[in-house]
Amino acid sequence: MDKMATGSYSKYPYLVTALGVGLMAVSELYSFLREMMFRAMFQSGAGYGSGFSGGRHFGGGGFGLPSILTTIALIIAIIGVLWLGLALRKTSKPTKA
C-alpha cells in the first residue's frame, strides 16, 4: 500500500472533524456575544435599550442551553472524531508481506 492511498483514508474524516469543531466554535462565540449584548442592555441605564422590551429581540434557547446549531455541530464533531479514529486505525495495521 503506498502513502497516497493511506493518506486518502483520513482526508475526509479530518475535514468532517474540522467542520464540526469550527461550527461549534462559531456557534459558541455567537451565543457568548449575544449574551453579553443582552446583559449590556439591562445595564445601560435609562437610555435607549433599557428595560425588558429590548430583550425580546434575543429569542432562542436561553442562557446556558445549547442552540440547535451547537447541537448539530457537536454531533458532526463526534462523528468526525469516530470516523477519524477508525480511519487511522485502519491505516496503522501492518500489512502482510
Rosetta constraint file for C-alpha pairs under 8 A:
AtomPair CA 1 CA 5 HARMONIC 6.77 0.50
AtomPair CA 1 CA 6 HARMONIC 7.14 0.50
AtomPair CA 1 CA 95 HARMONIC 7.98 0.50
AtomPair CA 2 CA 6 HARMONIC 6.53 0.50
AtomPair CA 3 CA 7 HARMONIC 6.13 0.50
AtomPair CA 4 CA 8 HARMONIC 6.38 0.50
AtomPair CA 5 CA 9 HARMONIC 6.94 0.50
AtomPair CA 6 CA 10 HARMONIC 7.54 0.50
AtomPair CA 6 CA 91 HARMONIC 6.05 0.50
AtomPair CA 7 CA 11 HARMONIC 6.41 0.50
AtomPair CA 8 CA 12 HARMONIC 7.69 0.50
AtomPair CA 9 CA 13 HARMONIC 7.93 0.50
AtomPair CA 9 CA 87 HARMONIC 5.80 0.50
AtomPair CA 9 CA 88 HARMONIC 7.73 0.50
AtomPair CA 9 CA 91 HARMONIC 7.51 0.50
AtomPair CA 10 CA 14 HARMONIC 6.19 0.50
AtomPair CA 10 CA 84 HARMONIC 6.22 0.50
AtomPair CA 10 CA 87 HARMONIC 5.60 0.50
AtomPair CA 10 CA 88 HARMONIC 6.57 0.50
AtomPair CA 11 CA 15 HARMONIC 6.51 0.50
AtomPair CA 12 CA 16 HARMONIC 6.13 0.50
AtomPair CA 13 CA 17 HARMONIC 6.07 0.50
AtomPair CA 13 CA 80 HARMONIC 5.29 0.50
AtomPair CA 13 CA 81 HARMONIC 7.17 0.50
AtomPair CA 13 CA 83 HARMONIC 5.65 0.50
AtomPair CA 13 CA 84 HARMONIC 4.77 0.50
AtomPair CA 13 CA 87 HARMONIC 7.56 0.50
AtomPair CA 14 CA 18 HARMONIC 6.06 0.50
AtomPair CA 14 CA 80 HARMONIC 6.94 0.50
AtomPair CA 14 CA 81 HARMONIC 7.95 0.50
AtomPair CA 14 CA 84 HARMONIC 6.39 0.50
AtomPair CA 15 CA 19 HARMONIC 6.00 0.50
AtomPair CA 15 CA 80 HARMONIC 7.86 0.50
AtomPair CA 16 CA 20 HARMONIC 6.19 0.50
AtomPair CA 16 CA 76 HARMONIC 6.90 0.50
AtomPair CA 16 CA 77 HARMONIC 6.91 0.50
AtomPair CA 16 CA 79 HARMONIC 7.89 0.50
AtomPair CA 16 CA 80 HARMONIC 5.02 0.50
AtomPair CA 17 CA 21 HARMONIC 6.18 0.50
AtomPair CA 17 CA 76 HARMONIC 6.95 0.50
AtomPair CA 17 CA 77 HARMONIC 4.86 0.50
AtomPair CA 17 CA 78 HARMONIC 7.47 0.50
AtomPair CA 17 CA 79 HARMONIC 7.50 0.50
AtomPair CA 17 CA 80 HARMONIC 4.22 0.50
AtomPair CA 17 CA 81 HARMONIC 5.81 0.50
AtomPair CA 17 CA 84 HARMONIC 7.80 0.50
AtomPair CA 18 CA 22 HARMONIC 5.88 0.50
AtomPair CA 18 CA 77 HARMONIC 7.38 0.50
AtomPair CA 18 CA 80 HARMONIC 7.99 0.50
AtomPair CA 19 CA 23 HARMONIC 6.04 0.50
AtomPair CA 19 CA 73 HARMONIC 7.93 0.50
AtomPair CA 19 CA 76 HARMONIC 7.61 0.50
AtomPair CA 19 CA 77 HARMONIC 7.27 0.50
AtomPair CA 20 CA 24 HARMONIC 6.12 0.50
AtomPair CA 20 CA 73 HARMONIC 4.74 0.50
AtomPair CA 20 CA 74 HARMONIC 6.35 0.50
AtomPair CA 20 CA 75 HARMONIC 7.56 0.50
AtomPair CA 20 CA 76 HARMONIC 4.89 0.50
AtomPair CA 20 CA 77 HARMONIC 4.13 0.50
AtomPair CA 20 CA 78 HARMONIC 7.91 0.50
AtomPair CA 20 CA 80 HARMONIC 7.44 0.50
AtomPair CA 21 CA 25 HARMONIC 6.15 0.50
AtomPair CA 21 CA 73 HARMONIC 6.85 0.50
AtomPair CA 21 CA 74 HARMONIC 7.45 0.50
AtomPair CA 21 CA 77 HARMONIC 5.76 0.50
AtomPair CA 22 CA 26 HARMONIC 6.26 0.50
AtomPair CA 23 CA 27 HARMONIC 6.05 0.50
AtomPair CA 23 CA 69 HARMONIC 7.76 0.50
AtomPair CA 23 CA 70 HARMONIC 7.39 0.50
AtomPair CA 23 CA 73 HARMONIC 5.52 0.50
AtomPair CA 24 CA 28 HARMONIC 6.03 0.50
AtomPair CA 24 CA 69 HARMONIC 7.61 0.50
AtomPair CA 24 CA 70 HARMONIC 5.42 0.50
AtomPair CA 24 CA 73 HARMONIC 5.13 0.50
AtomPair CA 24 CA 74 HARMONIC 6.52 0.50
AtomPair CA 25 CA 29 HARMONIC 6.04 0.50
AtomPair CA 26 CA 30 HARMONIC 6.10 0.50
AtomPair CA 27 CA 31 HARMONIC 6.19 0.50
AtomPair CA 27 CA 67 HARMONIC 7.97 0.50
AtomPair CA 27 CA 69 HARMONIC 6.54 0.50
AtomPair CA 27 CA 70 HARMONIC 5.73 0.50
AtomPair CA 28 CA 32 HARMONIC 6.10 0.50
AtomPair CA 28 CA 70 HARMONIC 7.05 0.50
AtomPair CA 29 CA 33 HARMONIC 6.15 0.50
AtomPair CA 30 CA 34 HARMONIC 6.01 0.50
AtomPair CA 31 CA 35 HARMONIC 6.13 0.50
AtomPair CA 32 CA 36 HARMONIC 6.25 0.50
AtomPair CA 33 CA 37 HARMONIC 6.17 0.50
AtomPair CA 34 CA 38 HARMONIC 6.13 0.50
AtomPair CA 34 CA 58 HARMONIC 7.40 0.50
AtomPair CA 35 CA 39 HARMONIC 6.17 0.50
AtomPair CA 35 CA 63 HARMONIC 7.18 0.50
AtomPair CA 36 CA 40 HARMONIC 6.07 0.50
AtomPair CA 37 CA 41 HARMONIC 6.24 0.50
AtomPair CA 38 CA 42 HARMONIC 6.92 0.50
AtomPair CA 38 CA 55 HARMONIC 6.46 0.50
AtomPair CA 38 CA 58 HARMONIC 7.35 0.50
AtomPair CA 39 CA 43 HARMONIC 6.50 0.50
AtomPair CA 40 CA 44 HARMONIC 5.94 0.50
AtomPair CA 41 CA 49 HARMONIC 5.61 0.50
AtomPair CA 41 CA 50 HARMONIC 5.53 0.50
AtomPair CA 41 CA 51 HARMONIC 7.58 0.50
AtomPair CA 41 CA 54 HARMONIC 7.34 0.50
AtomPair CA 41 CA 55 HARMONIC 7.63 0.50
AtomPair CA 42 CA 49 HARMONIC 7.62 0.50
AtomPair CA 42 CA 50 HARMONIC 5.39 0.50
AtomPair CA 42 CA 51 HARMONIC 6.19 0.50
AtomPair CA 42 CA 52 HARMONIC 7.59 0.50
AtomPair CA 43 CA 50 HARMONIC 7.34 0.50
AtomPair CA 44 CA 48 HARMONIC 7.92 0.50
AtomPair CA 44 CA 49 HARMONIC 7.27 0.50
AtomPair CA 44 CA 50 HARMONIC 5.99 0.50
AtomPair CA 45 CA 50 HARMONIC 6.19 0.50
AtomPair CA 46 CA 50 HARMONIC 6.01 0.50
AtomPair CA 49 CA 53 HARMONIC 7.85 0.50
AtomPair CA 49 CA 54 HARMONIC 5.45 0.50
AtomPair CA 50 CA 54 HARMONIC 6.77 0.50
AtomPair CA 51 CA 55 HARMONIC 7.64 0.50
AtomPair CA 52 CA 56 HARMONIC 7.17 0.50
AtomPair CA 55 CA 59 HARMONIC 7.98 0.50
AtomPair CA 60 CA 67 HARMONIC 7.24 0.50
AtomPair CA 61 CA 65 HARMONIC 5.60 0.50
AtomPair CA 61 CA 66 HARMONIC 6.75 0.50
AtomPair CA 61 CA 67 HARMONIC 5.96 0.50
AtomPair CA 66 CA 70 HARMONIC 5.91 0.50
AtomPair CA 66 CA 71 HARMONIC 6.49 0.50
AtomPair CA 67 CA 71 HARMONIC 6.39 0.50
AtomPair CA 68 CA 72 HARMONIC 6.16 0.50
AtomPair CA 69 CA 73 HARMONIC 6.02 0.50
AtomPair CA 70 CA 74 HARMONIC 6.07 0.50
AtomPair CA 71 CA 75 HARMONIC 6.31 0.50
AtomPair CA 72 CA 76 HARMONIC 6.20 0.50
AtomPair CA 73 CA 77 HARMONIC 6.07 0.50
AtomPair CA 74 CA 78 HARMONIC 6.15 0.50
AtomPair CA 75 CA 79 HARMONIC 6.15 0.50
AtomPair CA 76 CA 80 HARMONIC 6.05 0.50
AtomPair CA 77 CA 81 HARMONIC 6.13 0.50
AtomPair CA 78 CA 82 HARMONIC 6.19 0.50
AtomPair CA 79 CA 83 HARMONIC 6.02 0.50
AtomPair CA 80 CA 84 HARMONIC 5.90 0.50
AtomPair CA 81 CA 85 HARMONIC 6.08 0.50
AtomPair CA 82 CA 86 HARMONIC 6.30 0.50
AtomPair CA 83 CA 87 HARMONIC 6.11 0.50
AtomPair CA 84 CA 88 HARMONIC 6.03 0.50
AtomPair CA 85 CA 89 HARMONIC 6.00 0.50
AtomPair CA 86 CA 90 HARMONIC 6.11 0.50
AtomPair CA 87 CA 91 HARMONIC 6.34 0.50
AtomPair CA 88 CA 92 HARMONIC 6.13 0.50
AtomPair CA 89 CA 93 HARMONIC 6.61 0.50
